[in-house]
Amino acid sequence: MDIAVGIGILGCGTVGTAVATRLLEERDALIARAGASFTLHGIAIGNLTKPREAAIAPSLFTDDARALVDDPRIDIIVECIGGTTLASELVESALYSGRHVISANKDLLATQGPRLHALASARGSHLRYEAAVGSAIPVLRILSEALAGDRVEAVAGVLNGTCNFVLEAMENGASYADALAQAQALGYAEADPRNDVEGIDTTHKLAVLAQLGFGVPLTTSRIASAGIANITQRDVARAQMLDYHIRLVAAARRTDEGIAAEVAPLLVHASHPFAQLHGPENAITVIGRDSGALLLRGQGAGGNATASAVLGDIISTLRAIAERRTFLPLRQRAHGLAQAHATPLFDRLTRNRTLPRYAVWEDSILTAPVSPLLVAHSRPGKETLA
Ligand code: HSE
């Protein structure tokens, strides 16, 4: 095995710590699987005095992230900082210099993905981010590899583990504030949990799914969204009495007029897979023209589950380096960087008379023919009997 690859990690929070620990403790097994040797040369952090995981040698830490990205020994940058400011600058710099980038950062990919893909493509770099959606659930591979010969027609799911955890805990009697505090303590929530409960994190993930699934430069701000922050215990309890669960659902589909997409808390019938998730689980359905509906379910948040996806991307990149493969971007159609826009989707769902704030999820919204008039103009939802 004559290929030695240098790795640098940016950020050592929940995900960065889990990735670094696995790379160090399971290095031999990972090298055997990858077919290329690697060395973790450094981990950039903001605070050198903060106590860290014992398995990580203190000598690996640096507070100079820019120097780590420019370190000539490093071929792969693993970005676990999150956010869109410093992370964007460092990822761009790494790609520009021809380094490969693996990221868990849905904010970054959802808002700047088309531009970063164009840069990676121009510089012959590899840009992978399986961990950005659904943590360990390999949905981006399914969109970009398994369904590469198909045409993705729709994607939908429950994409935020924190929201699912909070809503389930409220069903079991916890207050919203206590449930959210617990989700934070368990490492499910974002550094700023408003991203979770206001639906921003879910909308980022839907944008990433749409970019890869439909090959369109759709970014977060072009998708209608709402979160769970105003949901009351009374709403949750009344939904349960009607055999529904309130869940934050994201969905996007193709229509003849373009993409329709939306994120909102909906009533999901108790018999539906989106309602049967526990704790931080996610579920994602992907509908291909030829494949039909595929359903994925699994742990959607947490350090180790997210690290599983990051490590999978690292191994894929090491294998590609070992095989001296050309680095092609993830599945992308020929499209420019002009922003795509999504029309709202959920105004075609019916509403429940007892809980009229919430539309009722129906799978058929992903496949039913869409009238151009309905896509172009929002209309109030129909009411149904409870
Ligand atoms: N805060 C996110 C969630 C983490 O709860 O789903 C995983 O993306």
Residues whose N, C-alpha, C, O or C-beta is under 5 A from the ligand:
A	BS01	HSE	A132 L159 N160 G161 T162 Y188 A189 E190 D196 G300 A301
